[in-house]
Amino acid sequence: MWRRYLLWFAHEHVDFRHAEMQSILSMFDIPIKFIENPCINKPYWIVELPSEEWARKIASRSVLLKNCIELWARAKTESQLHINLKNALLNKTNKWIIPESNGNLSSDCDLCPNDLIQTCCSVDKSYKVVVETFCKHFTMKEKVEKIEKFSYLPLEGPVKLKNPDVTLSYLEFYGIDPNNVPEKPYDLFFGKWARTKEESIRNNMRQYDIQSKYLDVVVSDFSLSMWKKNAVFDAIITDPPYGVREPMEKIGIDRENYTLTEEHLANHVPSKIDYGLTNLYTDLLSFAARHLNIGRRLITWYPLVREEYKEEHLPSHPCLRLIANSEQVLSKLTARRLLTYEKINADVSHVPIEPHAHTHNFREKLFAMGEITRKERKEKRAEEMANEQARALRKIDVT
């Protein structure tokens, strides 16, 4: 029996979605049936696959896919969704039931086979239900209320919020326009996760079957390198903090010749000082120049104000060559660029002072431009109000 799946994508880089999926389907020679034609105005596809194995293969290689859910019910209203699920419990045909009035077309009254639900209901299988929305936010109280409406499902196992055997997902889709959110959702879905939702370095490496190369995660102050001088890497891939949500800091102290008495060492909490983007990228490129093998690469994101962008102002190092530079627009004012450097020289005896430090204070410029924008909006509103008052006065004079 072919199974029905909801492929839920991140709704960004939409132009890449079809190409990525087609390459994955082609690479694994995956048979697929579309229940409805894919649409760029929806963050999901509804498809049928021969088995969960194929769904897992798609999920293992897709970057844009967020969730892969074995679909049990789909409806246009919440009440119809629950009707479908209750009727599905009576469906012993081992196949989806599609109303005859719709021919071979999917509808919001299709009923999944009872077997899909029953396999998750045994007493030895723990479970949890998660509520997710697109383009709308629910409070925890609202989510719990929605979960309790599924109490008719014959789930006999214990509820387990962390690492359950089965995760059931309820999703509501409110369109893609955050400025025009409808009162009721356009589409509702319910089903079982077909893959883990763990998003970690270890899990990413497991998906590419290179988990044997995973060592560990370390936390340290990057400005105070913990690596031996002879440590070398084949690649450095990073997305440094931009200092927007909170100021960037490193361990340090502004006072000179500061010493700490031995009695205070045990309970000492190191102080911090500012660590701007300029210093961070200087340290990052210097680190790459020291620790990368020749011909290997550093890949990093770099934030900037769009109207001030000049390639010659990007971070540079004499031992590294910039070989790729791609823009991702973040807002009308800002962007970040994916920079790829290749190590071309092993002589790191000279660590350069960043020559374009004045252009890299992204945080201050972002906030300053935001203040300017707010000021411009206020001035524009004030000007519009003054014009309206002037027009009103002119009408009075004419009368």
C-alpha positions in Angstrom: 0.0 0.0 0.0 1.3 3.4 -1.0 1.3 5.9 1.9 0.4 9.5 1.9 2.9 12.1 3.2 2.9 15.8 3.9 6.3 17.3 3.0 6.5 20.6 4.9 9.2 23.0 3.7 10.9 26.1 5.0 9.2 28.9 3.2 12.3 30.6 2.0 14.5 30.1 -1.1 11.3 28.9 -2.7 12.9 29.0 -6.2 15.3 26.2 -5.1 12.6 23.9 -3.7 11.5 22.2 -7.0 15.1 21.8 -8.2 16.3 20.3 -4.9 13.5 17.8 -4.7 13.8 16.8 -8.4 17.6 16.1 -7.9 16.9 14.0 -4.8 14.1 12.0 -6.5 16.3 11.4 -9.5 19.4 10.5 -7.4 17.5 7.7 -5.5 15.1 6.9 -8.4 12.2 7.5 -6.0 8.7 6.7 -7.3 6.3 9.5 -6.3 2.6 10.5 -6.9 1.4 14.0 -6.4 -2.0 14.2 -4.6 -2.2 17.8 -5.7 0.1 19.9 -7.9 2.9 21.7 -6.0 2.3 25.4 -5.5 4.8 28.1 -4.5 2.2 29.8 -2.4 2.1 26.8 -0.1 5.0 25.6 2.1 4.0 22.0 1.6 3.5 19.1 -0.9 1.1 16.2 -0.5 2.4 13.1 -2.1 2.2 9.3 -2.0 5.2 7.1 -1.7 5.5 3.2 -1.7 6.9 3.2 1.9 8.4 5.2 4.7 11.8 4.2 3.6 11.5 6.5 0.6 10.3 9.4 2.8 13.3 9.0 5.0 15.6 9.0 2.0 14.1 12.3 0.8 14.4 13.8 4.3 18.0 12.6 4.7 19.2 14.7 1.8 16.9 17.7 1.7 18.0 21.1 3.1 14.7 22.9 2.6 12.4 20.1 4.1 11.5 20.8 7.7 9.0 18.0 8.5 8.0 14.8 6.8 4.6 13.5 8.1 2.7 10.4 7.4 -0.7 11.9 6.7 -3.7 10.5 8.5 -6.2 13.4 7.9 -6.5 16.6 6.0 -9.5 19.0 6.0 -10.5 22.6 5.5 -12.1 23.0 8.9 -11.2 21.7 12.4 -14.5 19.9 12.8 -14.2 18.1 9.5 -10.7 17.0 10.4 -12.0 15.3 13.6 -14.9 13.7 11.6 -12.3 12.3 9.1 -10.2 10.8 11.9 -13.1 9.2 13.7 -14.4 7.7 10.4 -10.8 6.5 9.5 -10.9 4.4 12.7 -13.7 2.4 11.0 -11.9 2.1 7.7 -10.8 -1.6 7.5 -10.1 -1.6 3.7 -6.3 -1.2 4.1 -6.4 1.7 1.6 -7.4 5.4 1.4 -11.2 5.9 0.8 -11.9 8.7 -1.6 -15.5 9.8 -2.0 -16.9 8.6 -5.3 -18.1 12.1 -6.2 -14.5 13.3 -6.5 -13.4 10.5 -8.8 -9.7 10.0 -8.3 -9.1 13.5 -6.9 -8.2 14.1 -3.3 -10.6 16.0 -1.1 -10.9 17.1 2.5 -13.1 14.0 3.2 -10.6 11.3 2.3 -10.2 8.6 4.9 -6.9 6.9 5.8 -6.8 3.2 6.6 -7.3 2.2 10.2 -4.0 0.3 10.1 -1.9 3.5 10.0 -3.5 4.6 13.3 -3.6 1.3 15.1 0.2 0.6 14.6 0.9 3.6 16.9 -1.7 2.8 19.6 -0.1 -0.2 21.4 0.4 0.0 25.1 4.1 -0.3 24.8 4.5 2.8 22.5 4.9 6.2 24.2 3.7 9.2 22.3 3.2 13.0 22.3 1.1 15.4 20.2 2.6 18.6 18.9 0.7 21.6 17.5 2.3 23.7 14.8 1.0 26.7 12.9 2.1 28.6 9.8 1.6 32.4 9.8 -0.1 32.4 13.2 0.9 32.0 16.9 -0.9 30.0 19.6 -0.4 30.3 23.3 0.5 27.1 25.2 -3.1 27.1 26.7 -4.6 27.1 23.2 -2.3 24.3 22.0 -3.2 22.1 25.0 -6.9 22.7 24.3 -6.4 21.6 20.7 -4.5 18.5 21.8 -7.2 17.5 24.2 -9.7 17.3 21.3 -7.9 14.2 20.0 -8.8 12.2 23.2 -10.9 9.8 21.1 -7.8 8.3 19.4 -7.2 4.8 20.9 -3.7 5.7 22.1 -3.0 3.3 25.0 0.7 4.0 25.6 2.1 6.6 28.1 2.6 10.2 27.2 6.3 11.1 27.0 7.3 14.6 26.1 10.9 13.8 25.5 12.0 11.2 23.0 8.7 9.4 22.6 8.3 6.4 20.4 5.6 8.2 18.3 5.2 11.9 17.7 1.9 13.0 16.3 1.6 16.4 14.6 -1.4 18.7 14.2 -0.8 21.6 11.8 -2.8 24.6 10.8 -2.0 26.7 7.7 -3.1 30.3 7.6 -1.6 31.4 4.3 1.7 33.1 3.6 0.8 36.8 4.2 1.6 37.8 7.8 -0.2 41.1 7.2 -3.5 39.4 6.2 -4.0 36.4 8.5 -7.5 34.9 8.3 -9.5 34.1 11.3 -9.8 30.5 10.4 -7.0 28.3 8.8 -7.1 27.4 5.1 -5.9 23.9 5.6 -5.4 21.5 8.6 -3.4 18.3 8.8 -2.8 15.5 11.3 -0.4 12.6 11.1 2.8 10.9 12.4 6.3 12.2 12.1 8.3 10.0 9.7 11.7 11.1 10.9 13.3 12.6 14.0 13.2 16.3 14.3 16.6 16.5 16.0 18.5 19.3 14.5 22.1 19.0 15.6 25.6 18.6 14.2 25.6 14.9 15.2 22.3 14.3 13.4 23.3 16.2 10.3 26.4 14.0 10.0 24.3 10.9 10.6 22.1 11.9 7.6 25.2 11.9 5.4 26.6 8.7 6.9 29.7 10.3 8.3 28.8 10.1 12.0 32.1 8.2 12.6 33.9 11.5 12.0 31.9 13.3 14.8 34.1 14.0 17.8 32.3 16.4 20.2 31.1 19.9 20.7 33.2 22.3 22.7 32.4 25.7 24.1 35.1 28.3 24.4 36.1 31.9 23.9 37.2 32.1 20.2 39.5 35.1 20.9 41.5 32.9 23.2 42.3 29.9 21.0 42.3 26.5 22.8 43.9 24.6 19.8 47.5 23.5 19.6 49.6 25.4 17.1 50.1 22.3 14.9 46.3 21.5 14.8 45.1 21.5 11.1 41.7 21.3 9.4 40.4 20.6 6.0 37.5 22.9 6.3 36.1 25.6 8.6 32.4 26.4 8.2 30.9 29.0 10.5 28.2 31.6 11.0 29.6 34.1 13.6 27.2 36.2 15.8 26.4 39.6 14.4 25.9 41.4 17.7 22.3 42.4 16.9 20.2 40.5 19.5 22.9 41.2 22.1 26.3 42.9 22.2 29.3 40.8 21.2 31.8 40.3 24.0 34.9 38.3 24.9 36.7 37.5 28.1 39.0 40.4 29.1 39.4 43.4 31.3 40.1 47.1 30.5 42.4 47.7 33.5 46.1 47.2 33.0 48.3 45.0 35.2 45.2 43.4 36.9 45.9 40.5 39.2 43.5 38.2 41.1 44.3 37.0 44.6 44.3 33.3 45.2 41.5 33.4 47.7 39.1 34.8 44.9 40.1 32.3 42.2 37.6 29.6 43.1 34.5 31.8 42.8 35.8 34.2 40.1 33.6 34.9 37.1 35.7 36.3 34.3 34.8 39.8 33.2 34.0 40.7 29.6 34.8 43.5 27.1 33.5 44.4 23.7 34.4 42.1 20.8 33.3 43.8 17.6 32.8 42.3 14.2 36.1 43.7 13.0 38.0 41.9 15.7 36.0 38.7 15.3 36.6 38.4 11.5 40.3 39.4 11.9 40.7 36.6 14.4 38.7 34.2 12.2 40.8 34.8 9.1 44.0 34.6 11.1 42.8 31.4 12.7 42.1 29.9 9.2 45.4 31.0 7.9 47.2 29.2 10.7 45.1 26.0 11.0 43.8 25.2 7.5 45.7 22.9 5.2 46.9 24.5 1.9 44.2 24.4 -0.7 41.5 24.0 2.0 38.6 26.4 2.7 37.0 28.7 5.2 33.2 29.3 4.6 31.5 32.1 6.6 28.6 34.4 6.6 29.3 38.1 6.7 26.6 40.8 7.5 26.5 44.2 6.0 24.4 47.3 5.1 23.4 46.8 1.5 23.9 50.3 0.2 27.4 50.5 1.6 28.6 47.2 0.1 32.0 47.2 -1.7 33.8 44.0 -2.3 37.2 45.6 -1.5 35.9 46.2 2.0 35.3 42.5 2.8 37.7 40.9 5.4 41.0 39.8 3.8 44.2 38.0 4.7 47.3 37.6 2.6 47.3 33.8 3.1 43.6 33.5 1.9 42.0 34.1 -1.4 38.3 34.9 -1.8 36.9 32.5 -4.4 33.1 32.8 -3.9 30.9 35.6 -2.7 27.1 35.2 -2.7 24.4 37.6 -1.3 21.4 36.6 0.8 19.0 39.6 1.2 17.8 39.9 4.9 15.8 43.1 4.6 15.5 46.3 2.6 18.5 47.6 4.5 20.6 44.6 5.2 22.1 41.4 3.7 24.6 38.8 4.5 27.2 37.4 2.1 28.4 33.8 2.0 32.2 34.2 1.7 34.4 31.3 0.7 38.2 31.6 1.2 40.9 29.2 0.1 44.3 29.0 1.8 47.0 29.7 -0.7 50.0 30.5 1.5 51.4 28.9 4.6 53.5 31.9 5.8 51.5 33.4 8.6 54.3 35.3 10.3 52.5 38.5 9.5 49.0 38.9 10.9 47.5 42.1 9.2 45.5 44.8 10.9 42.1 44.9 9.4 42.4 47.8 6.8 38.6 48.6 6.6 37.6 48.6 10.3 35.5 51.7 10.0 33.1 50.0 7.5 32.3 46.9 9.6 30.4 48.2 12.6 27.2 46.4 11.5 25.3 46.6 14.8 25.6 50.3 15.2 24.8 51.1 11.6 21.8 48.8 11.7 20.4 50.5 14.7 21.2 53.9 13.4 19.5 53.3 10.1 16.5 51.9 12.0 16.4 55.2 14.0 16.6 57.2 10.8 13.8 55.1 9.2 11.5 55.7 12.2 12.3 59.4 12.2 11.5 59.6 8.5 8.2 57.8 9.1 7.3 60.3 11.8 8.3 63.3 9.7 6.2 61.9 6.8 3.2 61.4 9.0 3.6 64.9 10.4 3.8 66.3 6.9 0.7 64.4 5.8 -1.3 65.7 8.8 -0.1 69.3 8.1 -1.2 69.0 4.5 -4.6 67.6 5.5 -5.1 70.5 7.9 -4.1 73.0 5.3 -6.6 71.5 2.8 -9.3 71.7 5.4 -8.6 75.3 6.2 -8.6 76.2 2.5 -12.1 74.6 2.2 -13.3 76.6 5.1 -12.0 79.9 3.5 -13.7 79.1 0.3 -17.0 78.4 2.1 
